[in-house]
Amino acid sequence: MKIKCLIIDDEPLAITVIENHLKNFDHIEIVETFNNPLKAYRVLEQEKIDVIFLDINMPQMTGFSFIENLSYKPLIVITTAYREYAVKSFELDVLDYLVKPIPFNRFLKTVNKIYQQVYVSSATADASLQQEPHIFLKVNKKLIKVNLNDILYIESLKDYIKVITSLGDYVVHKSLSSITEELPQSNFMRIHRSYTISINKVIALDGNTVEISNRKIPIGRNYLKQTKERIFNINDDKK
């Protein structure tokens, strides 16, 4: 199943930037692009759209008015040159807010959010794709598809992270906080300032460490109580 999207922006160059970014992702199909948001309603009536990349300031109608008049709401990603509309945008339950010019690394984070929503959370997603939810990692200028089920844990290396999987390791220029936000909280949790783990891969608890694939991962003092309760159902507060 491909993710179907629309791009709505009155600036042709802005549309081109998003089109070029999306060329890197085979699972996303651009159904149509529009300079006039009013014309997009026709497509939305005829076809199920999963995602809309939407500008805010447009002559015919603002992006906010466009959202408020939708009969059904796909995932919305705001693309704008203005930071001051972020609060109002998230009040309208948009998926993400991108400020122009949009760098590819930031766009990649948005795409991973889209994948999580469509392939993991959506009940209408194709069953075979639900079994293999994934993210994309940028490694040495190359996009690598990594299935979430293959990830064992992630280690922080200052300005980089190391993603340890059952198939190999990947070093990525990204923060641990950023990658943790992109992963589904139902399957991953941070247990240390330097480690995020796959909950289902934990084999054992040994003092202040968890064991994953014969490797011991330390649990930070501030994370210990939550880790014990969530993974091992241990509540030290109970008498």
N, C-alpha and C positions, 0 to 999 in steps of 0.2 A: 504494500500500500504506500502510495506517495502522499506526501503532505502537500496540499494545494494552497497556494497563497496568492494574494493580490498585493500590488504596490500602488499606493495612492500618494501623489506628491505633485505640486504644480511646477516643480523645478525638474526639468529633464535630466540635468546632471546628477541630481540626488537619486533619481530612479536608476540611472546607469550604475552608480556606485553600489547600490543594493543588488542589482542584477549581477554585477561582477562578483560580489561576495557569494551570492547564492550558487554560482556556477561550480563552486567547490563541493556542493552537497547533492549527491545523486538522488536522495530521497525527497528533495523539495522541488516541486514543480511550480513555476510561475504561470498562473492561468492567464492573467492579463495585467497590464499596468494602466493607470489613469492619471491624467493631469486634472481632471474634474471629478471630484468625489461623487457628485450626483449620478454620474454615469455608472458608477460601480454597483449601485443598488440593483441594476438589471441582472448582473452576473450573480449576485447573491441570491436573487429570487430563483435563478435557473440551476444553480450548482452549489453543492456543499463546499464551502471554503473553510479551511482549517485555521489559517493565519492571515492577518492583514498588517502590512507595514504601512503606517499612516502618519502623514505630516499633520501639523496642527493649523498653521496659518496658511489658508488657501482662500482665493478670492470668492469662490462660489459658496463655500460652507466651511466652517472650522472643523477640525478633526473631532472636537468635543461634540459638536452638534451631530456630526455623522454617527458617532457611537451611540448617542442618545436616541437616534431614530432607527437603529437596527432592529429588525424583527427577530433575529437571532444573532447572538454575538460570538463570532469566532475568537480565537486568541488575538489580542491586539498588541502590536509593538509600535510604540510611538517613536517617530524619527523627526527630530526638530533641532533647530539651531539655538533654541532657548531653554535654559535650565529652569526657569522660574515656573514652568507649568507642571513640574514633576508631581507635586502634591496632589493637584487636581486630577492628574492622569491616574494616579494609583487609587484615588477615591472612586474612579470609574472602573477599577479592577483590571487595569491593563497588565499584560504579562511582563513587559519590560519598557524601559525608557532610554532611548539612544540619542545622544547629543552629536550633531554634525560638527565637523567631519567625523565619520564613523570609522575608527580603525578596525582592521580585521580581527585582531585579538579580542576586542570587546564584542564584535558581532558574533564571534564563535561562542562566547558565553551565552548569548541570546539563543543561538541555534540549539545549544545543549538544553536550555530551558524548554524550548519548543519540543524537542524529542521526549523529554521527561513527561510533559503534559500529554502529548499525543500517543506515545507508545506505552507509557506506564500507567498514567492516571485515567486516560479515556477508556470508557467501557465500550466504545464503538471501534476501537482500533483493531486491526487485523490480529487474530489470535497468534499467528506464527511470529509476528513482530513483537507482540507483548512478551513472548518467551525469551527474546533476545534484546532487551533494552540496552542502549549503548550511549556513549559519549564520544566526541572527537577530541583528540589531543594534538596540538601542534608541536611536532618534534622535528627539529632541524629543517624548518620550512616545509615540512610534509605533514598532511593531516592523517592521523592514524585513528582508525575506528577501534574502540575498545569496548567489548561487551562488559556490562556491569558485573555480571556473574563471574567474570574472570579476575576481577580486582580483589586482591587480598588485603592490602592496606596501602596507605600513602604517607610518605615521610617528607617533612619540610627540610629543605636545604637552603635556608636564607631566602634568596630571591627566586629559588627554584623549588620544585617538588620532584620526588621520585615516586612514580606509580608502580607498585609491585604487583604483578599479575601472575597467574598460573602459567602464562605463556611467555613471560619475559618482563623486563623492567623498562620504564620510559622516564626520561628526565625532561621536564617541561618548565618553561619560564612562566610560572604562575604561583600565586600564594596558596598556602594550605586553606586559608579562610575562603578564598574564592572557589576553589575546586569543591570544598565541602558544601558550599551553598548550591552548587550545581547538581549534587548527587541527591537521590531521594532519601529523606530522613528515616524512612521506614527500614532502610537497608544499611545505612552507614551512620557512624557517629564519631565525633572527635573525642579521644580519650586522653589527650596530652597536647601541649602546645605545639608539639612536633609530629603528632600522629593522628590520622583518621583511619578507622578500620571498617572492614566489611563485617557486619554483625554475624552473618551466617557462616563466616569462615572461622570463627573463634572455636577452638577445641577445648581450652581449659583456662582456669584462673589459678595463678600461682603467686600468692602474696599480692604484690602491687604490679603484676604483669599479666598479660593475656598471651596465650599461645595460639599462633596461627601458622599452620604449615611448618611445624617444628622450629618456629622462630618466636622469641619472646619479645613482646612489645610493652614498654613501660606505660603504666597508667599514672597520669599526673595527679598530684594530691587533690587539686580542685575538681578533678573529674572522677575520682575514685567512687564516691557514693553513688553517683548517677550510673556509672558503668556497672557496678554490682547489682543495682536494682533492675536496670533495664535488660542486661544480658543474662544474669544469673538468678534474678529474682531474690536477691539477698538484701534485706533491709536491716541494717545495723542498729536502727533506732528502736526496733521491736525488742521488748524484754523477753 
